[in-house]
Amino acid sequence: MAKLKWLDNSYQALQHFVSVFVNYFTLPGNLSRFGFEETTKLGKWFKEKIAPAISAYLNAYSAWENEKLRNAETIDTIMAARKDLEPRLNRLVRLLQMFPDELISDKDLDLMGVPPRQTGKRSPSPVASRMPGYLIELPGAFRVVLHFFDKERGSGKPKGQHGAEIASLVTTATEGVAHADLTRSTFDTNSPCTFDFPDTDRGKRFYFSLRWENTRGEKGPWTPVDFTVIP
């Protein structure tokens, strides 16, 4: 999944960003000012490729948000909608950040909830030499919450680290799972990282391993593979 790395890894954070973005970006005056009128190629691209994915996610979120209606179907739907939406938003955000300031200002980006353009030189970020610490929380059915932190300090992230990469696998296997088997990759800038599963995964094992990633995308060492049983 192409994560929006500036957001917390939650359905709520993505819903909030999308709502803020749409409310500002799609104002008729702004669509025209940014060059995204329906008659332009950019406007048609947004209308046909981005807007439907946004609507699908917001609809899926409305169903998922109602705990009384939340079930395997609503969880599967929101996971699929998020998987479809995030890479589209990533492409759009990168495009907007490349626009000249005269067309889309830093203030425009801020009002859209988009990260600012990178300017100037940044100090080199160290590559993590330690593995993350972590704690597992099982707050309810079909949900695993993974808290990660700097083991030396007992909280936060080591200096210069952007977040944690989490490799994982859901399986019925009880032995023989190696790191190379962890085919799902998740990135989160802020602890905790929440994983929601369909009810068909209940009782299966959720294997995982973590490592730090700095602001230049350089990786630290992986933790040993660990697991918990999906409640």
C-alpha positions in Angstrom: 0.0 0.0 0.0 1.3 3.5 -0.9 1.1 5.1 2.5 0.4 8.8 3.0 3.4 9.1 5.3 2.5 12.4 6.9 -0.7 10.9 8.3 -1.3 8.7 11.4 -2.0 5.1 10.3 -5.8 5.2 11.0 -9.0 5.3 9.1 -9.9 8.5 11.0 -6.8 10.4 10.0 -7.3 9.6 6.3 -11.0 10.6 6.5 -10.1 13.9 8.2 -7.4 14.6 5.6 -9.8 13.8 2.7 -12.5 16.0 4.1 -10.2 19.0 4.6 -8.6 18.5 1.2 -11.9 18.2 -0.7 -13.5 21.2 1.1 -10.7 23.5 0.0 -9.4 22.0 -3.3 -12.8 21.6 -4.9 -14.1 25.1 -4.4 -15.1 26.2 -7.9 -12.8 29.2 -7.7 -9.9 27.1 -6.6 -10.4 24.4 -9.2 -10.2 27.1 -11.8 -7.2 28.8 -10.2 -5.3 25.5 -9.9 -6.1 24.5 -13.5 -8.4 21.6 -12.6 -11.6 22.8 -14.4 -13.6 19.9 -15.9 -12.6 21.0 -19.4 -8.9 20.5 -18.8 -6.9 17.2 -18.8 -6.1 17.7 -15.1 -9.7 18.3 -14.3 -10.9 15.2 -16.2 -8.2 13.2 -14.5 -9.3 14.4 -11.1 -13.0 13.8 -11.8 -12.6 10.4 -13.3 -9.7 8.9 -11.3 -9.5 10.7 -7.9 -13.0 11.9 -7.0 -14.7 8.4 -7.3 -12.0 6.9 -5.1 -12.5 9.6 -2.5 -16.3 9.1 -2.5 -15.9 5.4 -2.2 -13.6 5.8 0.8 -15.9 8.3 2.5 -18.9 6.0 2.0 -16.9 3.0 3.3 -15.8 5.1 6.3 -19.4 6.1 7.2 -20.4 2.4 7.3 -17.3 1.4 9.2 -17.6 4.2 11.8 -20.9 2.8 13.1 -19.9 0.2 15.6 -23.3 -1.4 15.6 -23.0 -2.1 11.8 -19.3 -2.9 11.7 -18.7 -6.4 10.5 -16.4 -8.4 8.2 -18.0 -6.8 5.1 -17.6 -3.2 6.3 -14.0 -3.9 7.3 -13.1 -5.5 4.0 -14.8 -2.6 2.1 -12.9 0.1 3.9 -9.6 -1.7 3.6 -10.1 -2.1 -0.2 -11.2 1.5 -0.5 -8.2 2.8 1.3 -5.9 0.6 -0.7 -7.3 2.1 -3.9 -7.3 5.7 -2.7 -3.9 6.2 -1.1 -1.7 5.7 -4.2 -4.0 8.1 -6.1 -3.8 10.7 -3.4 0.0 10.3 -3.3 0.3 11.0 -7.0 -2.0 14.1 -6.7 -0.1 15.5 -3.7 3.3 15.1 -5.4 1.9 16.9 -8.4 0.5 19.8 -6.3 3.8 20.2 -4.5 5.5 20.5 -7.9 3.3 23.4 -9.0 5.0 26.9 -8.9 4.2 28.9 -5.8 2.5 31.5 -8.1 -0.2 28.9 -8.9 -0.4 27.0 -5.6 1.0 28.8 -2.6 2.3 27.3 0.6 -0.8 28.6 2.2 -2.9 26.8 -0.3 -1.1 23.5 0.5 -1.6 24.1 4.2 -5.3 24.8 3.8 -5.6 21.5 1.8 -3.8 19.6 4.6 -0.9 18.8 2.2 2.6 18.8 3.6 4.7 21.8 2.6 7.3 21.8 -0.1 10.8 20.7 0.9 13.1 23.7 0.8 16.8 24.2 1.7 19.2 21.6 3.0 18.4 19.3 5.8 20.9 17.9 8.3 21.7 14.2 7.6 19.6 11.8 9.6 21.4 8.9 11.2 20.6 5.3 10.3 19.0 3.6 13.3 21.4 1.1 14.9 18.8 -0.3 17.4 15.6 -2.2 16.8 12.3 -0.7 17.9 10.7 -1.7 21.1 7.1 -2.8 20.9 4.0 -3.8 22.9 0.9 -5.6 21.6 -2.6 -4.6 22.6 -5.8 -6.5 21.7 -8.6 -4.0 22.4 -11.4 -6.0 20.8 -12.4 -8.5 18.1 -10.6 -8.5 14.8 -8.2 -5.7 16.0 -4.5 -5.7 16.9 -2.8 -2.5 18.0 1.0 -2.4 17.8 2.8 0.2 19.9 6.4 0.9 19.0 9.0 3.1 20.7 12.7 3.9 21.2 13.9 1.1 23.5 16.6 3.3 25.0 14.2 6.0 26.1 11.1 3.9 26.5 9.0 6.2 24.3 9.1 8.2 21.1 11.4 7.6 18.1 15.2 7.8 17.9 16.6 11.0 16.6 16.2 11.4 12.9 13.8 8.5 12.4 10.7 9.2 10.4 8.7 6.2 11.5 8.6 2.4 11.7 8.1 -0.1 8.9 6.1 -3.2 9.9 6.3 -6.3 7.8 3.5 -8.8 8.6 1.7 -12.0 7.6 -1.7 -13.5 8.6 -1.6 -17.3 8.6 -2.8 -20.5 10.3 0.8 -21.7 10.4 2.1 -22.3 13.9 5.8 -22.7 13.1 8.3 -22.2 10.3 7.4 -18.5 9.5 10.6 -16.6 8.5 11.1 -12.9 7.9 11.0 -13.5 4.1 7.4 -14.8 4.5 6.2 -11.4 5.8 4.9 -10.0 2.5 2.7 -7.2 3.8 4.5 -3.9 4.4 3.0 -1.0 6.5 4.6 2.3 7.4 3.6 4.4 10.3 5.1 7.7 11.5 3.3 7.7 14.9 2.7 4.9 17.4 0.4 3.0 17.7 -0.3 1.2 14.4 -3.7 -0.4 14.3 -4.5 -3.5 12.2 -8.2 -4.5 11.5 -9.0 -7.9 10.2 -12.1 -9.6 8.7 -13.8 -12.0 11.0 -12.5 -14.9 8.9 -9.1 -14.2 10.3 -10.1 -14.7 13.9 -7.9 -17.2 15.7 -5.2 -17.0 13.0 -1.7 -15.8 13.8 -0.5 -12.3 13.0 3.3 -12.5 12.5 5.2 -9.2 12.4 8.6 -7.6 12.5 9.6 -3.9 12.8 12.4 -1.6 11.9 13.1 2.1 12.0 13.3 4.2 8.8 14.9 7.7 8.8 13.9 10.8 7.0 16.0 9.8 4.0 14.3 6.4 3.7 17.3 4.5 5.1 16.4 1.4 7.2 17.6 0.1 10.6 17.7 -3.6 11.7 14.6 -5.7 11.9 13.3 -7.1 15.1 13.0 -10.9 15.4 9.7 -12.2 14.0 7.0 -12.3 16.6 3.3 -13.1 16.6 0.0 -12.7 18.3 -3.3 -14.5 17.8 -6.0 -12.3 16.2 -8.9 -12.0 18.7 
